[in-house]
Amino acid sequence: MKSDKRRLYLLEIFGILLGLLWLSPFYLMVVNAFKSKREIFTDVLGLPEEITTDNFVQSFIDLNFVNSLFNSVLITVVSVGIIIFFSSMAGYALARNKSKLSGVLLLIFVAAMLIPFQSVMIPLISLFGSVDMLNRTGLIFMYLGFGSSLSIFLYHGAMTGISKTLDEAATIDGANKLQVFWRIIFPLLKPISVTVGILNVIWIWNDFLLPSLILDGSSATIPLRMFYFFGQYTKQWHLALAGLTIAIIPVIIFYFFAQKQIIKGVAEGAVK
């Protein structure tokens, strides 16, 4: 019994230390956001000698935060919605049609996850530039292409746990393929849909490289605007950290309202 309690205490201590390690970047970000530029370089780890909110006001203005937030939310929400819409149908079709062609198509989607973006970056931009789609619409279309592989793979795996007898029973009752999927199958895919949504929201919300190649200044997202604080000869860390603190507030609000669905979706999706 004593050895079990000792082991439990050690695990608790390890968990606390690991939690502090994970929280340390947030501590550094928030604490230094209230410091002046001089004080950041003088003492990074310490608390601010004099708390100032000027950094937040200036970074809010420099980020053009309202416009940048609108662009980030619009691109993220539309992209994730389209990815879930098409990937769920593709995963359903590949799982229900047992043929060599469906197996080859699934293998192609899985293999596409191994292709690094940098290898197709220049040809992709050249192609979309020639058809004048270097804008938010073109960016959303690209996110669909890059995000579908993993999403289809996850949906295909989840479909293997849903009996085909549901399809057959609905078909006997007079439902067509679309009705079977959207009214019977898709509601059962809610846990994996939440998982797919989380993975793609994290990726798209924080993505910098692809928007930097596609978007102009008026449609820039928050990560793209953050780069403006780092010039060739100067780095405005006090404004950048204040901007980062402001930028994570929408994500915290989203998680606060959706935490039950997120935890439930990840847990059930992992079991499936």
BALOBA-1460 file (C-alpha; in Angstrom, 3 decimals):
// residues 272
<rec num="1" residu="m" x="0.000" y="0.000" z="0.000"/>
<rec num="2" residu="k" x="2.794" y="2.420" z="0.881"/>
<rec num="3" residu="s" x="4.524" y="1.781" z="-2.411"/>
<rec num="4" residu="d" x="1.264" y="2.452" z="-4.287"/>
<rec num="5" residu="k" x="0.744" y="5.737" z="-2.436"/>
<rec num="6" residu="r" x="4.338" y="6.735" z="-3.067"/>
<rec num="7" residu="r" x="3.929" y="5.968" z="-6.767"/>
<rec num="8" residu="l" x="0.704" y="8.001" z="-6.830"/>
<rec num="9" residu="y" x="2.434" y="10.978" z="-5.202"/>
<rec num="10" residu="l" x="5.280" y="10.776" z="-7.699"/>
<rec num="11" residu="l" x="2.791" y="10.721" z="-10.580"/>
<rec num="12" residu="e" x="0.988" y="13.753" z="-9.147"/>
<rec num="13" residu="i" x="4.251" y="15.650" z="-8.766"/>
<rec num="14" residu="f" x="5.234" y="14.721" z="-12.310"/>
<rec num="15" residu="g" x="1.829" y="15.863" z="-13.570"/>
<rec num="16" residu="i" x="2.158" y="19.213" z="-11.794"/>
<rec num="17" residu="l" x="5.657" y="19.767" z="-13.189"/>
<rec num="18" residu="l" x="4.482" y="18.825" z="-16.684"/>
<rec num="19" residu="g" x="1.526" y="21.208" z="-16.356"/>
<rec num="20" residu="l" x="3.835" y="24.042" z="-15.280"/>
<rec num="21" residu="l" x="6.076" y="23.285" z="-18.259"/>
<rec num="22" residu="w" x="3.132" y="23.527" z="-20.651"/>
<rec num="23" residu="l" x="1.889" y="26.743" z="-19.012"/>
<rec num="24" residu="s" x="5.281" y="28.475" z="-19.027"/>
<rec num="25" residu="p" x="4.964" y="29.870" z="-22.611"/>
<rec num="26" residu="f" x="1.587" y="31.406" z="-21.704"/>
<rec num="27" residu="y" x="3.109" y="32.918" z="-18.566"/>
<rec num="28" residu="l" x="5.944" y="34.471" z="-20.581"/>
<rec num="29" residu="m" x="3.528" y="35.783" z="-23.201"/>
<rec num="30" residu="v" x="1.049" y="37.382" z="-20.793"/>
<rec num="31" residu="v" x="3.614" y="38.772" z="-18.337"/>
<rec num="32" residu="n" x="5.816" y="40.332" z="-21.020"/>
<rec num="33" residu="a" x="2.786" y="41.770" z="-22.827"/>
<rec num="34" residu="f" x="2.436" y="44.252" z="-19.943"/>
<rec num="35" residu="k" x="6.104" y="45.315" z="-20.021"/>
<rec num="36" residu="s" x="7.871" y="47.985" z="-22.013"/>
<rec num="37" residu="k" x="10.346" y="46.987" z="-24.690"/>
<rec num="38" residu="r" x="13.278" y="47.953" z="-22.475"/>
<rec num="39" residu="e" x="11.989" y="45.926" z="-19.519"/>
<rec num="40" residu="i" x="11.501" y="42.792" z="-21.649"/>
<rec num="41" residu="f" x="15.189" y="42.766" z="-22.560"/>
<rec num="42" residu="t" x="16.160" y="43.562" z="-18.969"/>
<rec num="43" residu="d" x="14.103" y="40.864" z="-17.212"/>
<rec num="44" residu="v" x="12.139" y="38.333" z="-19.259"/>
<rec num="45" residu="l" x="11.012" y="36.009" z="-16.460"/>
<rec num="46" residu="g" x="10.099" y="38.547" z="-13.786"/>
<rec num="47" residu="l" x="6.801" y="40.328" z="-13.211"/>
<rec num="48" residu="p" x="6.442" y="43.819" z="-14.715"/>
<rec num="49" residu="e" x="7.688" y="46.659" z="-12.539"/>
<rec num="50" residu="e" x="5.017" y="48.960" z="-13.926"/>
<rec num="51" residu="i" x="1.992" y="47.478" z="-15.678"/>
<rec num="52" residu="t" x="1.138" y="49.213" z="-18.949"/>
<rec num="53" residu="t" x="-1.763" y="48.604" z="-21.310"/>
<rec num="54" residu="d" x="-0.360" y="50.792" z="-24.080"/>
<rec num="55" residu="n" x="1.012" y="47.687" z="-25.801"/>
<rec num="56" residu="f" x="-2.484" y="46.258" z="-26.209"/>
<rec num="57" residu="v" x="-3.920" y="49.459" z="-27.590"/>
<rec num="58" residu="q" x="-1.081" y="49.903" z="-30.089"/>
<rec num="59" residu="s" x="-1.040" y="46.262" z="-31.184"/>
<rec num="60" residu="f" x="-4.841" y="46.324" z="-31.595"/>
<rec num="61" residu="i" x="-4.453" y="49.266" z="-33.972"/>
<rec num="62" residu="d" x="-1.410" y="47.882" z="-35.808"/>
<rec num="63" residu="l" x="-3.032" y="44.480" z="-36.286"/>
<rec num="64" residu="n" x="-6.200" y="46.099" z="-37.631"/>
<rec num="65" residu="f" x="-7.636" y="43.495" z="-35.297"/>
<rec num="66" residu="v" x="-11.315" y="43.675" z="-36.204"/>
<rec num="67" residu="n" x="-10.601" y="43.176" z="-39.910"/>
<rec num="68" residu="s" x="-7.965" y="40.508" z="-39.261"/>
<rec num="69" residu="l" x="-10.272" y="38.637" z="-36.865"/>
<rec num="70" residu="f" x="-13.071" y="38.725" z="-39.430"/>
<rec num="71" residu="n" x="-10.769" y="37.315" z="-42.114"/>
<rec num="72" residu="s" x="-9.478" y="34.544" z="-39.812"/>
<rec num="73" residu="v" x="-12.956" y="33.542" z="-38.647"/>
<rec num="74" residu="l" x="-14.406" y="33.637" z="-42.173"/>
<rec num="75" residu="i" x="-11.620" y="31.573" z="-43.724"/>
<rec num="76" residu="t" x="-11.497" y="29.076" z="-40.836"/>
<rec num="77" residu="v" x="-15.254" y="28.510" z="-40.521"/>
<rec num="78" residu="v" x="-15.917" y="28.222" z="-44.262"/>
<rec num="79" residu="s" x="-12.872" y="26.020" z="-44.869"/>
<rec num="80" residu="v" x="-13.665" y="23.624" z="-42.016"/>
<rec num="81" residu="g" x="-17.329" y="23.442" z="-43.025"/>
<rec num="82" residu="i" x="-16.456" y="22.598" z="-46.631"/>
<rec num="83" residu="i" x="-13.831" y="20.039" z="-45.551"/>
<rec num="84" residu="i" x="-16.348" y="18.260" z="-43.292"/>
<rec num="85" residu="f" x="-19.051" y="18.394" z="-45.986"/>
<rec num="86" residu="f" x="-17.014" y="16.840" z="-48.779"/>
<rec num="87" residu="s" x="-14.748" y="14.583" z="-46.707"/>
<rec num="88" residu="s" x="-17.635" y="12.925" z="-44.901"/>
<rec num="89" residu="m" x="-19.342" y="12.073" z="-48.194"/>
<rec num="90" residu="a" x="-16.083" y="10.839" z="-49.715"/>
<rec num="91" residu="g" x="-15.330" y="8.684" z="-46.675"/>
<rec num="92" residu="y" x="-18.840" y="7.229" z="-46.808"/>
<rec num="93" residu="a" x="-18.589" y="6.436" z="-50.516"/>
<rec num="94" residu="l" x="-15.175" y="4.783" z="-50.179"/>
<rec num="95" residu="a" x="-16.249" y="2.743" z="-47.146"/>
<rec num="96" residu="r" x="-19.493" y="1.478" z="-48.645"/>
<rec num="97" residu="n" x="-18.160" y="0.667" z="-52.131"/>
<rec num="98" residu="k" x="-15.853" y="-2.287" z="-51.604"/>
<rec num="99" residu="s" x="-13.891" y="-2.444" z="-54.853"/>
<rec num="100" residu="k" x="-10.305" y="-2.231" z="-56.042"/>
<rec num="101" residu="l" x="-10.898" y="1.313" z="-57.287"/>
<rec num="102" residu="s" x="-12.100" y="2.536" z="-53.874"/>
<rec num="103" residu="g" x="-9.079" y="0.900" z="-52.257"/>
<rec num="104" residu="v" x="-6.736" y="2.618" z="-54.715"/>
<rec num="105" residu="l" x="-8.437" y="5.985" z="-54.154"/>
<rec num="106" residu="l" x="-8.118" y="5.630" z="-50.381"/>
<rec num="107" residu="l" x="-4.447" y="4.737" z="-50.790"/>
<rec num="108" residu="i" x="-3.949" y="7.872" z="-52.904"/>
<rec num="109" residu="f" x="-5.560" y="10.047" z="-50.238"/>
<rec num="110" residu="v" x="-3.399" y="8.498" z="-47.523"/>
<rec num="111" residu="a" x="-0.257" y="8.891" z="-49.640"/>
<rec num="112" residu="a" x="-1.133" y="12.554" z="-50.264"/>
<rec num="113" residu="m" x="-0.613" y="13.249" z="-46.542"/>
<rec num="114" residu="l" x="3.087" y="12.461" z="-47.021"/>
<rec num="115" residu="i" x="3.618" y="15.144" z="-49.677"/>
<rec num="116" residu="p" x="5.220" y="18.258" z="-48.114"/>
<rec num="117" residu="f" x="3.572" y="21.538" z="-48.984"/>
<rec num="118" residu="q" x="6.892" y="23.122" z="-49.946"/>
<rec num="119" residu="s" x="7.261" y="20.684" z="-52.860"/>
<rec num="120" residu="v" x="4.032" y="21.894" z="-54.526"/>
<rec num="121" residu="m" x="4.106" y="25.502" z="-53.301"/>
<rec num="122" residu="i" x="5.567" y="27.207" z="-56.375"/>
<rec num="123" residu="p" x="3.580" y="25.244" z="-59.033"/>
<rec num="124" residu="l" x="0.385" y="25.747" z="-57.026"/>
<rec num="125" residu="i" x="0.808" y="29.508" z="-56.745"/>
<rec num="126" residu="s" x="1.732" y="29.756" z="-60.429"/>
<rec num="127" residu="l" x="-1.395" y="27.807" z="-61.401"/>
<rec num="128" residu="f" x="-3.798" y="29.775" z="-59.221"/>
<rec num="129" residu="g" x="-2.139" y="33.051" z="-60.192"/>
<rec num="130" residu="s" x="-2.854" y="32.328" z="-63.851"/>
<rec num="131" residu="v" x="-6.598" y="31.928" z="-63.136"/>
<rec num="132" residu="d" x="-6.707" y="34.948" z="-60.780"/>
<rec num="133" residu="m" x="-7.680" y="33.031" z="-57.617"/>
<rec num="134" residu="l" x="-5.038" y="34.421" z="-55.259"/>
<rec num="135" residu="n" x="-7.652" y="35.599" z="-52.750"/>
<rec num="136" residu="r" x="-9.760" y="34.232" z="-49.899"/>
<rec num="137" residu="t" x="-11.766" y="32.016" z="-52.255"/>
<rec num="138" residu="g" x="-8.611" y="30.461" z="-53.666"/>
<rec num="139" residu="l" x="-7.198" y="29.991" z="-50.148"/>
<rec num="140" residu="i" x="-10.351" y="28.164" z="-48.992"/>
<rec num="141" residu="f" x="-10.198" y="25.958" z="-52.081"/>
<rec num="142" residu="m" x="-6.570" y="25.092" z="-51.290"/>
<rec num="143" residu="y" x="-7.431" y="24.260" z="-47.689"/>
<rec num="144" residu="l" x="-10.047" y="21.839" z="-49.003"/>
<rec num="145" residu="g" x="-7.404" y="20.100" z="-51.077"/>
<rec num="146" residu="f" x="-4.760" y="19.932" z="-48.353"/>
<rec num="147" residu="g" x="-7.158" y="19.085" z="-45.519"/>
<rec num="148" residu="s" x="-9.240" y="16.426" z="-47.243"/>
<rec num="149" residu="s" x="-6.701" y="13.584" z="-47.112"/>
<rec num="150" residu="l" x="-6.550" y="13.230" z="-43.337"/>
<rec num="151" residu="s" x="-10.265" y="14.005" z="-42.959"/>
<rec num="152" residu="i" x="-11.306" y="11.339" z="-45.467"/>
<rec num="153" residu="f" x="-9.005" y="8.844" z="-43.767"/>
<rec num="154" residu="l" x="-10.632" y="9.555" z="-40.383"/>
<rec num="155" residu="y" x="-14.174" y="9.397" z="-41.763"/>
<rec num="156" residu="h" x="-13.403" y="6.161" z="-43.603"/>
<rec num="157" residu="g" x="-12.144" y="4.617" z="-40.375"/>
<rec num="158" residu="a" x="-15.243" y="5.762" z="-38.468"/>
<rec num="159" residu="m" x="-17.537" y="4.324" z="-41.160"/>
<rec num="160" residu="t" x="-16.179" y="0.825" z="-40.547"/>
<rec num="161" residu="g" x="-17.879" y="0.898" z="-37.129"/>
<rec num="162" residu="i" x="-21.335" y="1.686" z="-38.581"/>
<rec num="163" residu="s" x="-23.320" y="-1.315" z="-39.771"/>
<rec num="164" residu="k" x="-24.394" y="-1.402" z="-43.403"/>
<rec num="165" residu="t" x="-27.791" y="-2.736" z="-42.325"/>
<rec num="166" residu="l" x="-28.779" y="0.857" z="-41.489"/>
<rec num="167" residu="d" x="-28.306" y="1.795" z="-45.141"/>
<rec num="168" residu="e" x="-30.290" y="-1.217" z="-46.302"/>
<rec num="169" residu="a" x="-33.165" y="-0.541" z="-43.883"/>
<rec num="170" residu="a" x="-33.391" y="3.109" z="-44.953"/>
<rec num="171" residu="t" x="-33.268" y="2.128" z="-48.627"/>
<rec num="172" residu="i" x="-36.138" y="-0.316" z="-48.115"/>
<rec num="173" residu="d" x="-38.141" y="2.529" z="-46.549"/>
<rec num="174" residu="g" x="-37.666" y="4.519" z="-49.782"/>
<rec num="175" residu="a" x="-34.696" y="6.768" z="-48.955"/>
<rec num="176" residu="n" x="-32.148" y="7.570" z="-51.666"/>
<rec num="177" residu="k" x="-28.379" y="7.646" z="-51.145"/>
<rec num="178" residu="l" x="-28.227" y="11.302" z="-50.067"/>
<rec num="179" residu="q" x="-31.096" y="10.867" z="-47.625"/>
<rec num="180" residu="v" x="-29.483" y="7.764" z="-46.161"/>
<rec num="181" residu="f" x="-26.243" y="9.584" z="-45.597"/>
<rec num="182" residu="w" x="-27.470" y="12.943" z="-44.279"/>
<rec num="183" residu="r" x="-30.387" y="11.673" z="-42.164"/>
<rec num="184" residu="i" x="-29.034" y="8.324" z="-40.920"/>
<rec num="185" residu="i" x="-25.253" y="8.097" z="-41.222"/>
<rec num="186" residu="f" x="-23.975" y="11.658" z="-40.779"/>
<rec num="187" residu="p" x="-25.611" y="12.198" z="-37.335"/>
<rec num="188" residu="l" x="-23.790" y="9.046" z="-36.163"/>
<rec num="189" residu="l" x="-20.504" y="10.609" z="-37.327"/>
<rec num="190" residu="k" x="-20.806" y="13.568" z="-34.931"/>
<rec num="191" residu="p" x="-17.863" y="12.499" z="-32.704"/>
<rec num="192" residu="i" x="-15.464" y="12.114" z="-35.628"/>
<rec num="193" residu="s" x="-16.824" y="15.320" z="-37.203"/>
<rec num="194" residu="v" x="-15.913" y="17.188" z="-34.014"/>
<rec num="195" residu="t" x="-12.442" y="15.627" z="-34.120"/>
<rec num="196" residu="v" x="-11.974" y="16.579" z="-37.773"/>
<rec num="197" residu="g" x="-13.202" y="20.086" z="-37.020"/>
<rec num="198" residu="i" x="-10.773" y="20.540" z="-34.117"/>
<rec num="199" residu="l" x="-7.756" y="19.348" z="-36.101"/>
<rec num="200" residu="n" x="-8.538" y="21.588" z="-39.051"/>
<rec num="201" residu="v" x="-9.457" y="24.638" z="-36.945"/>
<rec num="202" residu="i" x="-6.108" y="24.459" z="-35.148"/>
<rec num="203" residu="w" x="-4.247" y="24.080" z="-38.442"/>
<rec num="204" residu="i" x="-6.087" y="26.745" z="-40.445"/>
<rec num="205" residu="w" x="-6.344" y="29.313" z="-37.630"/>
<rec num="206" residu="n" x="-2.582" y="29.199" z="-36.978"/>
<rec num="207" residu="d" x="-1.413" y="28.772" z="-40.584"/>
<rec num="208" residu="f" x="1.009" y="31.410" z="-41.815"/>
<rec num="209" residu="l" x="2.824" y="30.134" z="-44.900"/>
<rec num="210" residu="l" x="-0.109" y="29.526" z="-47.258"/>
<rec num="211" residu="p" x="-1.971" y="32.795" z="-46.462"/>
<rec num="212" residu="s" x="1.296" y="34.716" z="-46.873"/>
<rec num="213" residu="l" x="1.474" y="33.456" z="-50.464"/>
<rec num="214" residu="i" x="-2.190" y="33.990" z="-51.309"/>
<rec num="215" residu="l" x="-3.636" y="36.966" z="-49.439"/>
<rec num="216" residu="d" x="-3.002" y="40.682" z="-49.745"/>
<rec num="217" residu="g" x="-2.959" y="43.211" z="-46.923"/>
<rec num="218" residu="s" x="-6.710" y="43.905" z="-46.863"/>
<rec num="219" residu="s" x="-7.615" y="40.223" z="-46.384"/>
<rec num="220" residu="a" x="-4.707" y="39.238" z="-44.105"/>
<rec num="221" residu="t" x="-5.395" y="36.889" z="-41.194"/>
<rec num="222" residu="i" x="-4.167" y="37.350" z="-37.605"/>
<rec num="223" residu="p" x="-1.013" y="35.179" z="-37.982"/>
<rec num="224" residu="l" x="-0.137" y="37.078" z="-41.151"/>
<rec num="225" residu="r" x="-0.584" y="40.450" z="-39.441"/>
<rec num="226" residu="m" x="1.593" y="39.311" z="-36.537"/>
<rec num="227" residu="f" x="4.571" y="39.160" z="-38.887"/>
<rec num="228" residu="y" x="4.442" y="42.932" z="-39.285"/>
<rec num="229" residu="f" x="5.939" y="43.345" z="-35.805"/>
<rec num="230" residu="f" x="9.193" y="41.714" z="-36.943"/>
<rec num="231" residu="g" x="11.199" y="43.836" z="-39.364"/>
<rec num="232" residu="q" x="14.662" y="43.464" z="-40.825"/>
<rec num="233" residu="y" x="16.317" y="45.740" z="-38.283"/>
<rec num="234" residu="t" x="13.945" y="45.727" z="-35.315"/>
<rec num="235" residu="k" x="11.628" y="43.339" z="-33.480"/>
<rec num="236" residu="q" x="8.784" y="44.817" z="-31.480"/>
<rec num="237" residu="w" x="8.407" y="42.039" z="-28.918"/>
<rec num="238" residu="h" x="6.242" y="44.108" z="-26.566"/>
<rec num="239" residu="l" x="3.647" y="44.680" z="-29.308"/>
<rec num="240" residu="a" x="3.930" y="41.135" z="-30.683"/>
<rec num="241" residu="l" x="3.301" y="39.532" z="-27.283"/>
<rec num="242" residu="a" x="0.381" y="41.863" z="-26.617"/>
<rec num="243" residu="g" x="-1.020" y="40.994" z="-30.045"/>
<rec num="244" residu="l" x="-0.631" y="37.277" z="-29.344"/>
<rec num="245" residu="t" x="-2.478" y="37.685" z="-26.051"/>
<rec num="246" residu="i" x="-5.349" y="39.409" z="-27.840"/>
<rec num="247" residu="a" x="-5.303" y="36.815" z="-30.633"/>
<rec num="248" residu="i" x="-5.804" y="33.825" z="-28.332"/>
<rec num="249" residu="i" x="-8.889" y="35.331" z="-26.671"/>
<rec num="250" residu="p" x="-11.286" y="34.180" z="-29.468"/>
<rec num="251" residu="v" x="-9.835" y="30.660" z="-29.248"/>
<rec num="252" residu="i" x="-10.310" y="30.583" z="-25.459"/>
<rec num="253" residu="i" x="-13.911" y="31.789" z="-25.837"/>
<rec num="254" residu="f" x="-14.551" y="29.122" z="-28.490"/>
<rec num="255" residu="y" x="-13.109" y="26.406" z="-26.262"/>
<rec num="256" residu="f" x="-15.077" y="27.643" z="-23.232"/>
<rec num="257" residu="f" x="-18.404" y="27.266" z="-25.045"/>
<rec num="258" residu="a" x="-17.507" y="24.072" z="-26.936"/>
<rec num="259" residu="q" x="-15.370" y="22.206" z="-24.387"/>
<rec num="260" residu="k" x="-17.987" y="19.504" z="-23.701"/>
<rec num="261" residu="q" x="-18.391" y="18.722" z="-27.396"/>
<rec num="262" residu="i" x="-14.627" y="18.832" z="-27.942"/>
<rec num="263" residu="i" x="-13.814" y="16.419" z="-25.103"/>
<rec num="264" residu="k" x="-16.696" y="14.111" z="-26.027"/>
<rec num="265" residu="g" x="-15.761" y="14.178" z="-29.716"/>
<rec num="266" residu="v" x="-12.089" y="13.445" z="-29.112"/>
<rec num="267" residu="a" x="-12.873" y="10.644" z="-26.638"/>
<rec num="268" residu="e" x="-15.497" y="8.904" z="-28.783"/>
<rec num="269" residu="g" x="-13.504" y="9.473" z="-31.950"/>
<rec num="270" residu="a" x="-10.471" y="7.845" z="-30.352"/>
<rec num="271" residu="v" x="-12.523" y="4.829" z="-29.267"/>
<rec num="272" residu="k" x="-13.901" y="4.360" z="-32.756"/>
